[in-house]
Amino acid sequence: MLKLESFVFNPFAENTFVVYDEITLESILIDPGCSTAGEEDKLFGFIDSHRLKPMMVVNTHGHIDHIIGNHAVKNKYGIPVAAHPDVNDDVSQAKRQAVWLGFRPQGEANIELADRYLKDGEPIKVGGSSLEVICTPGHARGSISLYAEIEGWVFTGDALFCRSIGRTDLAGGDYEQLRKSIRERLFRLPDDTTVFPGHGESTTVFDEQRYNMFI
């Protein structure tokens, strides 16, 4: 079984997740958003104190608040960054996007392109469990969600939130495509699946089917 730890980082209150196997201690980091030395210390302190073995960074999409910590994590642990190939346009424009959004990361931000590309349906192994890549475009180019079937979790990035959905007014956004991704991919998961979004509190597939007015 997998366990997880979550952190809230950067001015956009982005959710960063560490998912790990409690037996093998293998782990992946989903959307490291740490943007200051203090936030990096919190993330690395948890990983190191639990003797975890980071295997990979996985980005759900390429917006600056979800990728700003990629370089620090990759530099410390020597692990690859994985994402859908379509994120590269957003990643390459991340510094410009940060300025447009009024986001000033501490120091000179180093933006990492993906080292490994993920495809729909691909399993990401973590110890004795795995997370399935589910393509959920609409909020951004190459947006993906990660589904842990055994644990009953799905990490949705900025596709689906508690009672809301991701914005679609940035480059690569498409409202109808996002609604389709949620209805046809995420809402086909079991009702009791816990949704861990890129911002805000967790929810369930059932609750969002019933109460989310944006879908």
LONU-734332 format. One record per atom (N, C-alpha, C): residue number from 0; residue in three letters; chain; x, y, z. Coordinates in steps of 0.2 Angstrom, whole numbers, always signed. Layout:
<pts>
- num, residu, chaine, xx, yy, zz
- NUM, Ala, A, X, Y, Z
...
</pts>
This chain:
<pts>
- num, residu, chaine, xx, yy, zz
- 0, Met, A, +4, -6, +0
- 0, Met, A, +0, +0, +0
- 0, Met, A, +4, +6, +0
- 1, Leu, A, +2, +11, -3
- 1, Leu, A, +5, +18, -3
- 1, Leu, A, +3, +22, +2
- 2, Lys, A, +7, +27, +4
- 2, Lys, A, +6, +32, +9
- 2, Lys, A, +7, +39, +5
- 3, Leu, A, +5, +44, +8
- 3, Leu, A, +6, +51, +5
- 3, Leu, A, +7, +56, +10
- 4, Glu, A, +11, +61, +8
- 4, Glu, A, +12, +67, +12
- 4, Glu, A, +11, +73, +8
- 5, Ser, A, +7, +78, +10
- 5, Ser, A, +6, +84, +6
- 5, Ser, A, +9, +90, +9
- 6, Phe, A, +10, +95, +4
- 6, Phe, A, +13, +101, +6
- 6, Phe, A, +10, +107, +2
- 7, Val, A, +9, +113, +5
- 7, Val, A, +6, +118, +2
- 7, Val, A, +12, +123, +1
- 8, Phe, A, +13, +125, -6
- 8, Phe, A, +19, +129, -7
- 8, Phe, A, +18, +135, -12
- 9, Asn, A, +22, +139, -12
- 9, Asn, A, +22, +145, -16
- 9, Asn, A, +16, +150, -15
- 10, Pro, A, +16, +156, -18
- 10, Pro, A, +11, +161, -17
- 10, Pro, A, +4, +158, -20
- 11, Phe, A, +4, +153, -24
- 11, Phe, A, -2, +151, -27
- 11, Phe, A, -5, +145, -22
- 12, Ala, A, -2, +144, -17
- 12, Ala, A, -5, +138, -12
- 12, Ala, A, -6, +132, -16
- 13, Glu, A, +0, +130, -19
- 13, Glu, A, +0, +124, -24
- 13, Glu, A, +1, +118, -19
- 14, Asn, A, -3, +112, -21
- 14, Asn, A, -2, +106, -17
- 14, Asn, A, +4, +102, -20
- 15, Thr, A, +9, +100, -16
- 15, Thr, A, +14, +96, -18
- 15, Thr, A, +13, +89, -14
- 16, Phe, A, +14, +84, -18
- 16, Phe, A, +13, +77, -15
- 16, Phe, A, +19, +73, -15
- 17, Val, A, +20, +69, -10
- 17, Val, A, +25, +64, -10
- 17, Val, A, +21, +57, -9
- 18, Val, A, +22, +53, -13
- 18, Val, A, +18, +47, -13
- 18, Val, A, +24, +41, -12
- 19, Tyr, A, +23, +37, -7
- 19, Tyr, A, +28, +32, -6
- 19, Tyr, A, +26, +25, -3
- 20, Asp, A, +30, +20, -5
- 20, Asp, A, +28, +14, -2
- 20, Asp, A, +31, +13, +4
- 21, Glu, A, +27, +11, +9
- 21, Glu, A, +30, +11, +16
- 21, Glu, A, +34, +5, +18
- 22, Ile, A, +35, +0, +13
- 22, Ile, A, +39, -5, +14
- 22, Ile, A, +46, -4, +10
- 23, Thr, A, +46, -3, +4
- 23, Thr, A, +52, -2, +0
- 23, Thr, A, +55, +5, +1
- 24, Leu, A, +50, +10, +3
- 24, Leu, A, +52, +17, +4
- 24, Leu, A, +53, +21, -3
- 25, Glu, A, +52, +17, -9
- 25, Glu, A, +52, +21, -15
- 25, Glu, A, +47, +26, -15
- 26, Ser, A, +48, +31, -19
- 26, Ser, A, +43, +37, -19
- 26, Ser, A, +44, +41, -25
- 27, Ile, A, +38, +44, -27
- 27, Ile, A, +38, +49, -32
- 27, Ile, A, +36, +56, -29
- 28, Leu, A, +37, +61, -32
- 28, Leu, A, +35, +68, -30
- 28, Leu, A, +31, +71, -36
- 29, Ile, A, +25, +72, -34
- 29, Ile, A, +20, +75, -39
- 29, Ile, A, +20, +83, -38
- 30, Asp, A, +21, +86, -44
- 30, Asp, A, +21, +93, -44
- 30, Asp, A, +25, +97, -38
- 31, Pro, A, +31, +96, -38
- 31, Pro, A, +35, +100, -33
- 31, Pro, A, +35, +108, -34
- 32, Gly, A, +31, +111, -30
- 32, Gly, A, +30, +118, -31
- 32, Gly, A, +34, +123, -26
- 33, Cys, A, +39, +120, -23
- 33, Cys, A, +43, +123, -18
- 33, Cys, A, +47, +129, -22
- 34, Ser, A, +46, +135, -19
- 34, Ser, A, +49, +141, -23
- 34, Ser, A, +54, +145, -19
- 35, Thr, A, +55, +143, -12
- 35, Thr, A, +60, +146, -8
- 35, Thr, A, +64, +141, -5
- 36, Ala, A, +70, +143, -2
- 36, Ala, A, +74, +138, +2
- 36, Ala, A, +71, +135, +8
- 37, Gly, A, +67, +139, +11
- 37, Gly, A, +63, +136, +17
- 37, Gly, A, +58, +131, +15
- 38, Glu, A, +55, +132, +9
- 38, Glu, A, +50, +127, +7
- 38, Glu, A, +54, +120, +4
- 39, Glu, A, +59, +121, +1
- 39, Glu, A, +64, +116, -1
- 39, Glu, A, +66, +112, +6
- 40, Asp, A, +67, +115, +11
- 40, Asp, A, +70, +112, +17
- 40, Asp, A, +64, +108, +20
- 41, Lys, A, +58, +110, +20
- 41, Lys, A, +52, +106, +22
- 41, Lys, A, +51, +100, +18
- 42, Leu, A, +52, +100, +12
- 42, Leu, A, +51, +95, +7
- 42, Leu, A, +56, +90, +8
- 43, Phe, A, +62, +92, +8
- 43, Phe, A, +68, +87, +9
- 43, Phe, A, +69, +85, +16
- 44, Gly, A, +67, +89, +21
- 44, Gly, A, +67, +86, +27
- 44, Gly, A, +62, +80, +28
- 45, Phe, A, +56, +80, +25
- 45, Phe, A, +52, +75, +26
- 45, Phe, A, +55, +69, +23
- 46, Ile, A, +57, +70, +16
- 46, Ile, A, +60, +64, +13
- 46, Ile, A, +65, +61, +16
- 47, Asp, A, +70, +65, +18
- 47, Asp, A, +76, +62, +22
- 47, Asp, A, +75, +59, +28
- 48, Ser, A, +70, +62, +32
- 48, Ser, A, +69, +60, +39
- 48, Ser, A, +65, +53, +39
- 49, His, A, +62, +52, +33
- 49, His, A, +58, +45, +32
- 49, His, A, +62, +40, +28
- 50, Arg, A, +68, +42, +27
- 50, Arg, A, +73, +38, +23
- 50, Arg, A, +70, +36, +16
- 51, Leu, A, +66, +40, +13
- 51, Leu, A, +63, +38, +7
- 51, Leu, A, +68, +38, +1
- 52, Lys, A, +66, +35, -4
- 52, Lys, A, +70, +34, -10
- 52, Lys, A, +67, +37, -16
- 53, Pro, A, +67, +43, -17
- 53, Pro, A, +64, +47, -23
- 53, Pro, A, +66, +43, -30
- 54, Met, A, +61, +42, -34
- 54, Met, A, +62, +39, -40
- 54, Met, A, +61, +43, -46
- 55, Met, A, +57, +48, -45
- 55, Met, A, +54, +52, -51
- 55, Met, A, +50, +58, -48
- 56, Val, A, +51, +63, -52
- 56, Val, A, +46, +69, -52
- 56, Val, A, +41, +68, -57
- 57, Val, A, +35, +69, -56
- 57, Val, A, +29, +69, -61
- 57, Val, A, +26, +75, -60
- 58, Asn, A, +25, +79, -66
- 58, Asn, A, +21, +85, -67
- 58, Asn, A, +15, +83, -70
- 59, Thr, A, +9, +86, -67
- 59, Thr, A, +3, +85, -70
- 59, Thr, A, +2, +90, -76
- 60, His, A, +5, +95, -76
- 60, His, A, +5, +100, -81
- 60, His, A, +11, +105, -81
- 61, Gly, A, +12, +109, -85
- 61, Gly, A, +18, +113, -85
- 61, Gly, A, +17, +120, -83
- 62, His, A, +12, +122, -79
- 62, His, A, +12, +129, -76
- 62, His, A, +17, +130, -71
- 63, Ile, A, +19, +136, -70
- 63, Ile, A, +25, +138, -66
- 63, Ile, A, +24, +136, -59
- 64, Asp, A, +18, +136, -56
- 64, Asp, A, +17, +135, -49
- 64, Asp, A, +18, +127, -47
- 65, His, A, +17, +123, -53
- 65, His, A, +18, +116, -52
- 65, His, A, +25, +113, -53
- 66, Ile, A, +29, +117, -57
- 66, Ile, A, +36, +115, -59
- 66, Ile, A, +42, +118, -56
- 67, Ile, A, +40, +124, -52
- 67, Ile, A, +46, +128, -50
- 67, Ile, A, +51, +124, -46
- 68, Gly, A, +49, +119, -42
- 68, Gly, A, +53, +115, -38
- 68, Gly, A, +57, +109, -42
- 69, Asn, A, +55, +108, -48
- 69, Asn, A, +58, +103, -52
- 69, Asn, A, +66, +103, -51
- 70, His, A, +69, +108, -52
- 70, His, A, +76, +109, -53
- 70, His, A, +79, +107, -46
- 71, Ala, A, +77, +110, -41
- 71, Ala, A, +79, +108, -34
- 71, Ala, A, +79, +101, -32
- 72, Val, A, +73, +98, -34
- 72, Val, A, +73, +91, -32
- 72, Val, A, +77, +86, -37
- 73, Lys, A, +77, +88, -43
- 73, Lys, A, +82, +84, -48
- 73, Lys, A, +89, +85, -46
- 74, Asn, A, +91, +91, -44
- 74, Asn, A, +98, +92, -42
- 74, Asn, A, +100, +88, -36
- 75, Lys, A, +95, +88, -31
- 75, Lys, A, +97, +85, -25
- 75, Lys, A, +97, +77, -25
- 76, Tyr, A, +92, +74, -29
- 76, Tyr, A, +91, +67, -29
- 76, Tyr, A, +93, +64, -35
- 77, Gly, A, +95, +68, -40
- 77, Gly, A, +97, +65, -47
- 77, Gly, A, +92, +60, -50
- 78, Ile, A, +86, +63, -50
- 78, Ile, A, +80, +59, -53
- 78, Ile, A, +77, +62, -59
- 79, Pro, A, +74, +59, -63
- 79, Pro, A, +71, +62, -69
- 79, Pro, A, +65, +65, -68
- 80, Val, A, +63, +70, -72
- 80, Val, A, +56, +73, -72
- 80, Val, A, +52, +70, -78
- 81, Ala, A, +46, +68, -76
- 81, Ala, A, +42, +65, -81
- 81, Ala, A, +35, +69, -82
- 82, Ala, A, +33, +69, -88
- 82, Ala, A, +27, +73, -89
- 82, Ala, A, +25, +71, -96
- 83, His, A, +19, +73, -98
- 83, His, A, +16, +72, -105
- 83, His, A, +20, +76, -110
- 84, Pro, A, +22, +74, -116
- 84, Pro, A, +26, +78, -120
- 84, Pro, A, +23, +84, -122
- 85, Asp, A, +16, +85, -122
- 85, Asp, A, +13, +92, -124
- 85, Asp, A, +15, +97, -118
- 86, Val, A, +18, +96, -113
- 86, Val, A, +19, +101, -108
- 86, Val, A, +25, +106, -110
- 87, Asn, A, +29, +104, -114
- 87, Asn, A, +35, +107, -116
- 87, Asn, A, +34, +115, -118
- 88, Asp, A, +28, +116, -122
- 88, Asp, A, +27, +123, -123
- 88, Asp, A, +26, +127, -117
- 89, Asp, A, +22, +125, -112
- 89, Asp, A, +21, +128, -106
- 89, Asp, A, +27, +129, -102
- 90, Val, A, +31, +124, -102
- 90, Val, A, +37, +124, -98
- 90, Val, A, +42, +129, -100
- 91, Ser, A, +43, +129, -107
- 91, Ser, A, +47, +134, -110
- 91, Ser, A, +45, +141, -109
- 92, Gln, A, +39, +142, -108
- 92, Gln, A, +36, +149, -106
- 92, Gln, A, +35, +151, -99
- 93, Ala, A, +38, +146, -95
- 93, Ala, A, +36, +147, -88
- 93, Ala, A, +38, +153, -84
- 94, Lys, A, +44, +155, -86
- 94, Lys, A, +47, +161, -83
- 94, Lys, A, +43, +168, -85
- 95, Arg, A, +41, +168, -91
- 95, Arg, A, +37, +173, -94
- 95, Arg, A, +30, +173, -90
- 96, Gln, A, +27, +167, -89
- 96, Gln, A, +21, +166, -86
- 96, Gln, A, +21, +168, -79
- 97, Ala, A, +27, +167, -76
- 97, Ala, A, +28, +169, -69
- 97, Ala, A, +27, +177, -68
- 98, Val, A, +31, +180, -73
- 98, Val, A, +30, +187, -73
- 98, Val, A, +23, +190, -74
- 99, Trp, A, +20, +187, -79
- 99, Trp, A, +13, +189, -80
- 99, Trp, A, +8, +188, -74
- 100, Leu, A, +10, +183, -70
- 100, Leu, A, +5, +181, -65
- 100, Leu, A, +8, +185, -58
- 101, Gly, A, +13, +189, -59
- 101, Gly, A, +15, +192, -53
- 101, Gly, A, +19, +188, -48
- 102, Phe, A, +22, +182, -51
- 102, Phe, A, +25, +177, -46
- 102, Phe, A, +33, +179, -47
- 103, Arg, A, +36, +180, -41
- 103, Arg, A, +43, +181, -41
- 103, Arg, A, +47, +176, -37
- 104, Pro, A, +48, +170, -40
- 104, Pro, A, +52, +165, -36
- 104, Pro, A, +59, +168, -34
- 105, Gln, A, +61, +165, -28
- 105, Gln, A, +67, +167, -25
- 105, Gln, A, +73, +166, -29
- 106, Gly, A, +77, +170, -31
- 106, Gly, A, +83, +169, -35
- 106, Gly, A, +81, +168, -42
- 107, Glu, A, +86, +165, -46
- 107, Glu, A, +85, +164, -53
- 107, Glu, A, +82, +157, -54
- 108, Ala, A, +76, +157, -56
- 108, Ala, A, +72, +151, -57
- 108, Ala, A, +76, +146, -63
- 109, Asn, A, +77, +140, -61
- 109, Asn, A, +79, +136, -66
- 109, Asn, A, +73, +131, -68
- 110, Ile, A, +71, +131, -74
- 110, Ile, A, +66, +128, -77
- 110, Ile, A, +68, +121, -80
- 111, Glu, A, +65, +116, -78
- 111, Glu, A, +67, +109, -81
- 111, Glu, A, +62, +107, -85
- 112, Leu, A, +64, +105, -92
- 112, Leu, A, +60, +101, -96
- 112, Leu, A, +60, +94, -94
- 113, Ala, A, +55, +90, -96
- 113, Ala, A, +54, +83, -95
- 113, Ala, A, +60, +79, -98
- 114, Asp, A, +62, +75, -93
- 114, Asp, A, +67, +70, -96
- 114, Asp, A, +64, +64, -99
- 115, Arg, A, +58, +62, -96
- 115, Arg, A, +54, +56, -98
- 115, Arg, A, +47, +58, -100
- 116, Tyr, A, +44, +55, -105
- 116, Tyr, A, +37, +57, -107
- 116, Tyr, A, +33, +51, -106
- 117, Leu, A, +27, +53, -103
- 117, Leu, A, +22, +49, -101
- 117, Leu, A, +16, +48, -106
- 118, Lys, A, +13, +42, -106
- 118, Lys, A, +7, +42, -111
- 118, Lys, A, +1, +39, -107
- 119, Asp, A, -5, +40, -110
- 119, Asp, A, -11, +38, -107
- 119, Asp, A, -11, +31, -106
- 120, Gly, A, -13, +29, -100
- 120, Gly, A, -13, +22, -98
- 120, Gly, A, -7, +19, -95
- 121, Glu, A, -2, +23, -95
- 121, Glu, A, +5, +20, -93
- 121, Glu, A, +5, +20, -85
- 122, Pro, A, +8, +14, -83
- 122, Pro, A, +8, +13, -75
- 122, Pro, A, +15, +16, -73
- 123, Ile, A, +14, +20, -67
- 123, Ile, A, +21, +22, -64
- 123, Ile, A, +21, +18, -58
- 124, Lys, A, +26, +14, -58
- 124, Lys, A, +27, +9, -52
- 124, Lys, A, +30, +13, -46
- 125, Val, A, +28, +12, -40
- 125, Val, A, +30, +14, -34
- 125, Val, A, +30, +8, -29
- 126, Gly, A, +36, +5, -28
- 126, Gly, A, +36, -1, -24
- 126, Gly, A, +31, -6, -26
- 127, Gly, A, +27, -9, -22
- 127, Gly, A, +22, -14, -25
- 127, Gly, A, +16, -12, -28
- 128, Ser, A, +15, -5, -28
- 128, Ser, A, +9, -2, -31
- 128, Ser, A, +11, +2, -37
- 129, Ser, A, +6, +5, -40
- 129, Ser, A, +7, +9, -46
- 129, Ser, A, +1, +14, -47
- 130, Leu, A, +3, +19, -51
- 130, Leu, A, -2, +25, -52
- 130, Leu, A, -3, +25, -60
- 131, Glu, A, -9, +25, -62
- 131, Glu, A, -10, +25, -69
- 131, Glu, A, -11, +32, -72
- 132, Val, A, -7, +34, -77
- 132, Val, A, -8, +40, -81
- 132, Val, A, -14, +41, -84
- 133, Ile, A, -18, +46, -83
- 133, Ile, A, -24, +47, -86
- 133, Ile, A, -24, +54, -90
- 134, Cys, A, -24, +54, -96
- 134, Cys, A, -24, +61, -99
- 134, Cys, A, -30, +65, -98
- 135, Thr, A, -30, +71, -96
- 135, Thr, A, -36, +75, -94
- 135, Thr, A, -34, +82, -96
- 136, Pro, A, -34, +83, -103
- 136, Pro, A, -32, +90, -105
- 136, Pro, A, -38, +95, -105
- 137, Gly, A, -37, +101, -105
- 137, Gly, A, -42, +106, -105
- 137, Gly, A, -40, +112, -101
- 138, His, A, -37, +111, -95
- 138, His, A, -34, +116, -91
- 138, His, A, -27, +119, -95
- 139, Ala, A, -23, +114, -97
- 139, Ala, A, -17, +116, -100
- 139, Ala, A, -15, +110, -105
- 140, Arg, A, -10, +112, -109
- 140, Arg, A, -7, +107, -114
- 140, Arg, A, -4, +101, -110
- 141, Gly, A, -6, +95, -112
- 141, Gly, A, -3, +89, -109
- 141, Gly, A, -5, +88, -101
- 142, Ser, A, -11, +90, -99
- 142, Ser, A, -13, +89, -92
- 142, Ser, A, -14, +82, -91
- 143, Ile, A, -12, +79, -86
- 143, Ile, A, -13, +72, -84
- 143, Ile, A, -15, +72, -77
- 144, Ser, A, -19, +66, -75
- 144, Ser, A, -21, +64, -68
- 144, Ser, A, -17, +58, -67
- 145, Leu, A, -16, +56, -61
- 145, Leu, A, -13, +50, -59
- 145, Leu, A, -18, +46, -54
- 146, Tyr, A, -19, +40, -56
- 146, Tyr, A, -24, +36, -52
- 146, Tyr, A, -21, +30, -49
- 147, Ala, A, -22, +30, -42
- 147, Ala, A, -19, +24, -38
- 147, Ala, A, -25, +20, -37
- 148, Glu, A, -27, +14, -40
- 148, Glu, A, -33, +11, -40
- 148, Glu, A, -33, +7, -33
- 149, Ile, A, -28, +4, -31
- 149, Ile, A, -28, +0, -25
- 149, Ile, A, -30, +5, -19
- 150, Glu, A, -27, +11, -19
- 150, Glu, A, -28, +15, -13
- 150, Glu, A, -34, +19, -14
- 151, Gly, A, -37, +20, -20
- 151, Gly, A, -43, +24, -21
- 151, Gly, A, -42, +31, -21
- 152, Trp, A, -36, +33, -25
- 152, Trp, A, -34, +40, -25
- 152, Trp, A, -34, +42, -32
- 153, Val, A, -35, +48, -34
- 153, Val, A, -33, +51, -40
- 153, Val, A, -30, +58, -39
- 154, Phe, A, -25, +60, -42
- 154, Phe, A, -21, +66, -41
- 154, Phe, A, -23, +70, -48
- 155, Thr, A, -27, +75, -47
- 155, Thr, A, -30, +78, -53
- 155, Thr, A, -26, +85, -56
- 156, Gly, A, -21, +87, -53
- 156, Gly, A, -18, +93, -55
- 156, Gly, A, -23, +99, -54
- 157, Asp, A, -23, +103, -60
- 157, Asp, A, -28, +108, -60
- 157, Asp, A, -34, +107, -64
- 158, Ala, A, -35, +100, -65
- 158, Ala, A, -41, +99, -69
- 158, Ala, A, -48, +99, -65
- 159, Leu, A, -48, +96, -60
- 159, Leu, A, -54, +95, -55
- 159, Leu, A, -52, +97, -48
- 160, Phe, A, -56, +102, -45
- 160, Phe, A, -55, +104, -38
- 160, Phe, A, -61, +102, -34
- 161, Cys, A, -61, +103, -28
- 161, Cys, A, -67, +103, -24
- 161, Cys, A, -72, +108, -26
- 162, Arg, A, -77, +107, -29
- 162, Arg, A, -83, +111, -31
- 162, Arg, A, -81, +116, -36
- 163, Ser, A, -75, +114, -40
- 163, Ser, A, -73, +119, -45
- 163, Ser, A, -69, +115, -50
- 164, Ile, A, -67, +119, -55
- 164, Ile, A, -62, +116, -61
- 164, Ile, A, -57, +121, -62
- 165, Gly, A, -52, +118, -66
- 165, Gly, A, -46, +123, -68
- 165, Gly, A, -48, +128, -73
- 166, Arg, A, -45, +134, -72
- 166, Arg, A, -46, +139, -77
- 166, Arg, A, -44, +137, -84
- 167, Thr, A, -47, +140, -89
- 167, Thr, A, -46, +138, -96
- 167, Thr, A, -44, +144, -100
- 168, Asp, A, -43, +150, -97
- 168, Asp, A, -41, +156, -100
- 168, Asp, A, -34, +157, -102
- 169, Leu, A, -29, +152, -100
- 169, Leu, A, -22, +153, -101
- 169, Leu, A, -21, +149, -108
- 170, Ala, A, -15, +150, -111
- 170, Ala, A, -14, +147, -117
- 170, Ala, A, -14, +139, -116
- 171, Gly, A, -18, +136, -121
- 171, Gly, A, -19, +129, -121
- 171, Gly, A, -25, +127, -117
- 172, Gly, A, -29, +131, -114
- 172, Gly, A, -35, +130, -111
- 172, Gly, A, -41, +129, -115
- 173, Asp, A, -45, +125, -114
- 173, Asp, A, -51, +124, -118
- 173, Asp, A, -57, +121, -113
- 174, Tyr, A, -62, +125, -112
- 174, Tyr, A, -67, +124, -107
- 174, Tyr, A, -71, +117, -108
- 175, Glu, A, -73, +116, -115
- 175, Glu, A, -77, +111, -117
- 175, Glu, A, -72, +104, -116
- 176, Gln, A, -66, +105, -118
- 176, Gln, A, -62, +99, -118
- 176, Gln, A, -61, +97, -110
- 177, Leu, A, -60, +102, -106
- 177, Leu, A, -59, +101, -99
- 177, Leu, A, -65, +97, -96
- 178, Arg, A, -71, +100, -98
- 178, Arg, A, -77, +96, -95
- 178, Arg, A, -78, +89, -98
- 179, Lys, A, -76, +88, -104
- 179, Lys, A, -76, +81, -107
- 179, Lys, A, -71, +77, -103
- 180, Ser, A, -65, +79, -102
- 180, Ser, A, -60, +75, -98
- 180, Ser, A, -62, +73, -91
- 181, Ile, A, -66, +78, -88
- 181, Ile, A, -68, +76, -81
- 181, Ile, A, -74, +71, -82
- 182, Arg, A, -79, +72, -86
- 182, Arg, A, -84, +68, -87
- 182, Arg, A, -83, +61, -89
- 183, Glu, A, -78, +61, -94
- 183, Glu, A, -77, +54, -98
- 183, Glu, A, -71, +51, -95
- 184, Arg, A, -67, +54, -91
- 184, Arg, A, -61, +50, -88
- 184, Arg, A, -61, +50, -81
- 185, Leu, A, -62, +56, -77
- 185, Leu, A, -62, +56, -70
- 185, Leu, A, -68, +53, -67
- 186, Phe, A, -74, +55, -70
- 186, Phe, A, -81, +53, -67
- 186, Phe, A, -82, +46, -68
- 187, Arg, A, -78, +42, -72
- 187, Arg, A, -79, +35, -73
- 187, Arg, A, -75, +31, -68
- 188, Leu, A, -71, +34, -64
- 188, Leu, A, -68, +31, -58
- 188, Leu, A, -73, +29, -53
- 189, Pro, A, -72, +25, -48
- 189, Pro, A, -77, +23, -43
- 189, Pro, A, -79, +29, -39
- 190, Asp, A, -85, +29, -37
- 190, Asp, A, -88, +35, -33
- 190, Asp, A, -84, +37, -27
- 191, Asp, A, -81, +32, -24
- 191, Asp, A, -78, +33, -17
- 191, Asp, A, -70, +35, -18
- 192, Thr, A, -68, +36, -24
- 192, Thr, A, -61, +38, -26
- 192, Thr, A, -60, +45, -23
- 193, Thr, A, -55, +46, -19
- 193, Thr, A, -53, +52, -16
- 193, Thr, A, -49, +56, -21
- 194, Val, A, -51, +62, -22
- 194, Val, A, -48, +67, -27
- 194, Val, A, -43, +72, -23
- 195, Phe, A, -37, +71, -25
- 195, Phe, A, -32, +76, -22
- 195, Phe, A, -30, +81, -28
- 196, Pro, A, -33, +87, -27
- 196, Pro, A, -31, +92, -33
- 196, Pro, A, -25, +96, -32
- 197, Gly, A, -23, +100, -37
- 197, Gly, A, -17, +104, -36
- 197, Gly, A, -18, +110, -32
- 198, His, A, -24, +112, -30
- 198, His, A, -25, +117, -25
- 198, His, A, -31, +116, -21
- 199, Gly, A, -31, +118, -15
- 199, Gly, A, -37, +117, -11
- 199, Gly, A, -37, +110, -7
- 200, Glu, A, -43, +109, -5
- 200, Glu, A, -44, +103, -1
- 200, Glu, A, -46, +97, -5
- 201, Ser, A, -46, +91, -2
- 201, Ser, A, -48, +85, -6
- 201, Ser, A, -55, +84, -6
- 202, Thr, A, -58, +80, -11
- 202, Thr, A, -65, +78, -11
- 202, Thr, A, -65, +71, -14
- 203, Thr, A, -71, +69, -16
- 203, Thr, A, -72, +63, -19
- 203, Thr, A, -75, +63, -26
- 204, Val, A, -75, +58, -30
- 204, Val, A, -78, +58, -37
- 204, Val, A, -86, +59, -36
- 205, Phe, A, -88, +55, -31
- 205, Phe, A, -96, +56, -30
- 205, Phe, A, -98, +63, -28
- 206, Asp, A, -94, +66, -24
- 206, Asp, A, -96, +73, -22
- 206, Asp, A, -96, +78, -28
- 207, Glu, A, -91, +77, -32
- 207, Glu, A, -90, +82, -38
- 207, Glu, A, -95, +80, -43
- 208, Gln, A, -97, +74, -44
- 208, Gln, A, -103, +72, -49
- 208, Gln, A, -109, +76, -46
- 209, Arg, A, -110, +76, -40
- 209, Arg, A, -116, +78, -37
- 209, Arg, A, -117, +86, -36
- 210, Tyr, A, -111, +89, -34
- 210, Tyr, A, -111, +96, -32
- 210, Tyr, A, -107, +101, -36
- 211, Asn, A, -103, +98, -40
- 211, Asn, A, -99, +103, -44
- 211, Asn, A, -103, +106, -50
- 212, Met, A, -105, +113, -49
- 212, Met, A, -109, +116, -53
- 212, Met, A, -106, +118, -60
- 213, Phe, A, -99, +117, -60
- 213, Phe, A, -95, +119, -66
- 213, Phe, A, -95, +113, -72
- 214, Ile, A, -98, +108, -70
- 214, Ile, A, -98, +102, -74
- 214, Ile, A, -105, +100, -76
</pts>
